[in-house]
Amino acid sequence: MKRRPRLYFSFRSPYSWLTLHRLRREVPDIFDQIDCYPYWDPDAKTNAGLAERGAELHYTQMSRAKHFYILQDTKRLAGQAGLAMAWPIDVDPWWDLPHLAWLRARREGRAVPFYDALVAARWERGEDICTPEVVARAAVVAGVDPDAARTAPEDAEIRAEGIDCLAAAYDDDVFGIPYLRLGRHRFWGLDRVDHFLAAWRPDADAQTDPTVAVPAAVLAGPAFDTDTAGGCG
């Protein structure tokens, strides 16, 4: 049996937020149809666990110039999608917290409502989702145990599951977010969503041909950067 499509997403990335919005508009039950892996900048403890697995992040930090471009680009794209947006200010963020809390919520069968509560807090209200208070409030909204959510990084099993997700990203050559994989085909960035949908559901009304603008060597080879826009860490 072929593996299901995989989506690597991040609460940090505005393009990840817009990508899932686009996917859910086309496939409302997308969370049930694909395997989702959270991806983030890990703290020292998670990094140590990755090192023990012989894994690391392929992603490198973006420049200040790229950050400002993404700010303008995201506001433009959010407006086109009819989404209100408040750009959050990240000060010394601890990304393990919201992503591990999401894994904890998934164990309770509340992955989707908790995802929605976190992205609403971050992208609609500009809140700091890397704080226990905001995570706990999102958990209450989503029907998740707030204490379990805000203390998820202290749960050894959840921490190990997070390391598994990042190790899978390493094995799948993930270098930026959002990142979709369908068999041997990889799709990086918001502007590759239609290509992914056309490849995944060829009988649906696809807007684009999934192979357009993708060199044959990329489709046939192991892993190459296509340097597409609409993707970040």
N, C-alpha and C positions, 0 to 999 in steps of 0.2 A: 504494500500500500504506500502510495506517495505521501510524503510529509505534507502537513497543512501549511498554508502560507504563514510566514512569520513577520511580525511588525515589532521593530525596536522603537520605543517611544521614550520621551523624557518630559517631565513636568517643567524642566528648565526651558525647553525649546519652544518658541512661538510657532515655528513651522510644524512641529509635532502636533501642537494644538490645532492648527489649521488643517493639517492632513487628516487627523481623526474626524474633524468636523466634516470634511469633504467625503471621507469614506462612509461615515454614518449616514450622510444624506443619500448616498447611492445604495448602501447596504445597511439598513437600520440595525440589524443584529450582527454587525461586523465583529463584535467582541466574542460572539459564539462561533464565528466562522474561521477565525484566524487565531494563532497563538501569539500572545503579547508578552514582550520582554521589556521591563523597565531598564533604562540606561542612564547613568549619571556619573558625575565626578565623585569617586569614592573617597571616604575618609581613610585615615591611616590603618584602621583595623580591617576594613574591607580590602584595602590595597595589599595588606599582608596576606590575607587569604587568597587573593588573586595570584600573588607571587608564588605561593606554595603550589598553585595549580599550573605554574609556568605560563600565566596569562598576564596581559596588561591591556591598557586602552590604546587603540590605534589613533584616537582623536587627539589633536593638539589645540591648545587654547587659541582663540581668535584674536586678531589685532583690535586696537581701539577703533580704527577706521572701519573695520568690518562690523563691529558692534553697532556703530552709529548708522551704518547702512541698513543693518537688519532692523533697527528701530523704525526707520522711515518705511522700509519695505513692508514690514509686518503691519503697521498702521494702515498702509494703503490696501493691502490684501484683506485685512480684517474688514475694512470698510466695504470693499467689493463683495465680501461674503455676507454683509449685513450684520456683522458682529460688533458690539461695543467693546472697546478695549481700554484698559488702564495699565500703562506700562509699569511693572513692578520695579522697585529698587532693591537689588540684592546686595546686602552688606554681610560679608563673611558667611555665606550660606552653607548650610549643612544638608547636602542633597540626599544623603543616606536616609534622613528622617522621612520625607514624604514618599520616597520610592519604596522603602521597606514597609512603611505603613500601608501602602497600596497592596503589597503582597499579603500583609496581614488581613486586610479587608477582603481580598480575594478568597482567603481561606474561609471567611464567613459567608461567601457567596454574594458579596456586596461590592465587587470590583467596579462595576459600571457606575453605580450612584456615588461611590467614593471618588472615582475619577472625576465625575461631573462636579462634585463639591469642591475638589481641589483646583480644577481649572477655573471654576467660577471665582474662587477666592483670589487666584493669582492673576488671571487675565481680564476679569471683569471688574474686580475691585482693587487690584494692585497690592494685595496683602502678601506678607512674607510667609510662604507656606513651609519654610524651613524652621519654624518655631513650633514648639509643642502646643502652644495655645491655639494657633490657627489650625493645626492638624486635628486637634481634639474637637474644635468646633465643626470642622468639615466632617469628622466621623459622626457626630451627633446628627447632622443633617442627613447623612447617608445611612443612618441606622446601624452604625458600626460601634463597637465598644470603644469609647474615647480613650480610656486608660490603655487598652491594648494597642491602639493606634499610635499614641504619642510615645509609648515605650517599646515600639517594635524593634528599634536597633539593639535593645537589650536582650531580645529573644534570640538565643543561639541558633534555633532552627530557621527563623526568618532571615537572620544574617547569612546563614549558609545558603539559603535559597537565593538571596540577592547575589551572592558570589557566583552561584551557578548561572544566573542571568548574564552577568558581565563576562563570565568565561565563555558562554555561548556566543556573545557578541564578538569576542576575540576570535573564536573559531570561525565565525561567519564573516570575518574581515570588516566589521562595522567600523567606519571611520567618521561618520557623521549621522545626525538625527534630523528627521525620521528616515528609517531605512527599512525597506520591505524586501523580503526574499521569497521567491516562488521557484522551487526546484533550484536549478543552476542560475536562474536570472535574479539580478539584484536591481533595486530601484531606490535611488537616494534622492530625497527632497520632495517638497510639495509639488513641484512641477513634473514629477514622474508618477503621480497618483493615477492619472488617466491611463498611462502606459501599463501600470500594474493591473488596473481593472480590466483592460482589454485583453491582457495575457491570461488573467485568472478566470474571466468570464467572457470568453470569445463570442458567445451567442447573445450576450446582452448588447444594448445600444451603446457601444464604446465610442468615445469622442475622438480617440486617436489610435493610430497603429502603434503597438508597443515596441516595434523595432525601429521606428522613425528616429533619426538623429542618434542612434546608438550604433557605433561601429561594429562590424562583424567580429572583430577580434575581442571586443568586450563581451559579446554574447557567448562566444565560443571559449574564451579563456577562463582562468581561475578567478581573478579579482583585479579590477582596474579602477582607478579614480576617473569618473566621467566629468568631474568638476562642474556639476550642475548647480544651479541656484536653488534657493528654497530649502537648504539643509544646513543645520548647524549642530553644535554639541549640546 
